[in-house]
Amino acid sequence: MHCSPLRSLVSIALLVAPVTAQTVYPTGTTIWNRESMAEGLTLFNTKDPANQAVMVSLGGEVVLRWNAPGEGHLVGSTPLPNGNILTRSGQRVMELDRLSHIVWSYNVPPQYRPHHELLRLDNGNTLILVNQNIVASHISPIPILDDGLLEVDPQGQIVWTWWTHEHFDELQLSAQALGFIFVTGGDWAHTNAATPLPANRHADPAFRAGNILLSQRSPNNVFIIDRTTGQVVWTMGLATEGQHHVQMIGYDLPGGGNILLFDNGAATPYRPGGRGWSRVVEVDPITERIVWQYDASRSGQYHYTFHSALLSGCQRLANGHTLICSGITGRIFEVLPNGRIAWEYLNPFVGPVRVGGALRTAQVYRAYRVSDDFLPRGAAAKPATGLASGGGSRTPSPR
């Protein structure tokens, strides 16, 4: 069959076009549908040379920024109700005010390495996800990187701990996974989320408020531990692939009591191959059925255009929308329940990383939407006019 020159050019363009669900290509705010979006500000960490945490308005302007006191860079920043952020630089966990002043800090003991999760608990203590090198012969003859939780009080005292190796047999891992772990050891679990359950509608004691929901990327494992006994009291049967930011939706939000997570669709050691596209799923923990999900097809796009093999997160908003962070591409966007995109932002803060040569990355680990009240009294986010921060533009409405 004869192929016209125009068709040939179109085919070549499709082959070389970047695989992204981004609607328009400048950075900053690219979609801003005032009629359907949730108001507020968005917090995330950057990988640019400043290694800062920034908070942007819906128009894309930076309204607050935080820098690490002294050397180092900030990671894992989460917003606090008092307008400060909880963050980390190296071994030091810090609460910073809006001027980057240290309000509280804690140096994690050198035998532990903090990673992935920092949370301020309702009792005022701080929950820190850490790991340590140990030998656990019931898991592997090879040293493992064992994930654990430290709860630290405001005075810097460790008041509670939990370690994975002590509950390994409760995780209900497959025979294939157990065999793989035995012969490889190392970072077999790669825990990437740990969050207490909020007050919820469930009568089952496994879902008691304060019990802790955890996610382990390598074995694609999601489970709950009893806060009092430390025992694993629930494991999720839904098959996920390298999931991140697993959480139970608060009772006061649409979908309260359900579990929300970013399912990366990535290859993992015990499930090679991977789906090749990502989704965000909301699961009823009682029936373990998916009650809502988002993938690119919900926005009229191909599945593969929304894919982040690593990082990433999600957040249910008060208006029933969901904020999604596609971590690898630095794309943060808000979707309606029907999949329509109400807001989209492309991280303009690009930094160098070296992986077999100098590369540039706009990666974002997670993003959080907070209310406008997070700003200091008397301050206000500026509306976007023309180009958003970082040279971005916006469209009047999404496709």
Secondary structure, DSSP 8 states (H G I E B T S, - for coil): ----HHHHHHHHHHHHS-----SS-SSEEEEE-TTTS--SEEEEE--STT--EEEE-TTS-EEEEE--SSSS--EEEEE-TTS-EEEEETTEEEEE-TTS-EEEEEE--TTSEEEEEEEE-TTS-EEEEEEEEE--TTT-SS-EEEEEEEEE-TTS-EEEEEEGGGGGGGS---HHHHHHHHHH-BSSS-EEEEEE--S-S--SGGG-TT-EEEEETTTTEEEEE-TTT--EEEE--S--SS-EEEEE--TTSTTTTSEEEEE----BTTB-S--SS-EEEEEETTTTEEEEEE-GGGGTS-GGGS--SS--EEEE-TTS-EEEEETTTTEEEEE-TTS-EEEEEE----EEEESSSEEEE---S-EEEE-GGGS-TT-------SSBTTTB--BSS--
